[in-house]
């Protein structure tokens, strides 16, 4: 009977670890979505023909 508390504790630890991993995965997925949204926003901005095309390295 002394094995039962240890098994319960191990099961609780595995559950907590699974929850923590899922939270990390969700955070990473949210970051990926944010990066994708920013990339799409940058790609949709029209490119100026006069501004930002020439770099003056002597300035």
C-alpha positions as CSV (number, residue, x, y, z in Angstrom):
1,X,0.0,0.0,0.0
2,X,2.9,2.4,0.3
3,X,3.3,2.4,-3.4
4,X,0.0,4.0,-4.0
5,X,0.9,7.5,-2.8
6,X,4.1,7.4,-4.9
7,X,2.1,6.4,-7.9
8,X,-0.4,9.2,-7.3
9,X,2.4,11.7,-7.0
10,X,4.1,10.4,-10.1
11,X,0.8,10.6,-12.0
12,X,0.2,14.2,-10.8
13,X,3.7,15.2,-11.8
14,X,3.2,13.8,-15.3
15,X,-0.1,15.6,-15.6
16,X,1.4,18.9,-14.5
17,X,4.3,18.4,-17.0
18,X,1.8,17.7,-19.8
19,X,-0.1,20.8,-19.0
20,X,3.1,22.9,-18.9
21,X,4.2,21.5,-22.2
22,X,0.8,22.3,-23.8
23,X,1.0,25.8,-22.5
24,X,4.4,26.2,-24.0
25,X,3.2,24.8,-27.3
26,X,0.2,27.2,-27.3
27,X,2.5,30.2,-26.6
28,X,4.8,29.1,-29.5
29,X,1.8,28.7,-31.8
30,X,0.6,32.2,-30.9
31,X,4.1,33.6,-31.6
32,X,4.2,31.9,-34.9
33,X,0.7,33.4,-35.8
34,X,1.9,36.8,-34.8
35,X,5.1,36.5,-36.9
36,X,3.0,35.4,-39.9
37,X,0.6,38.3,-39.4
38,X,3.4,40.8,-39.3
39,X,5.0,39.2,-42.4
40,X,1.7,39.5,-44.3
41,X,1.3,43.1,-43.2
42,X,4.8,44.0,-44.3
43,X,4.3,42.2,-47.6
44,X,1.1,44.1,-48.3
45,X,2.6,47.6,-47.9
46,X,3.2,49.2,-51.3
47,X,6.8,49.8,-52.2
48,X,7.8,53.4,-52.8
49,X,9.7,54.1,-56.0
50,X,11.4,57.1,-54.4
51,X,11.8,56.5,-50.7
52,X,14.0,53.8,-49.3
53,X,15.4,52.5,-52.5
54,X,18.7,54.4,-52.4
55,X,21.1,54.4,-49.5
56,X,23.5,57.3,-49.0
57,X,26.5,55.7,-47.3
58,X,28.3,59.1,-47.2
59,X,25.6,60.7,-45.0
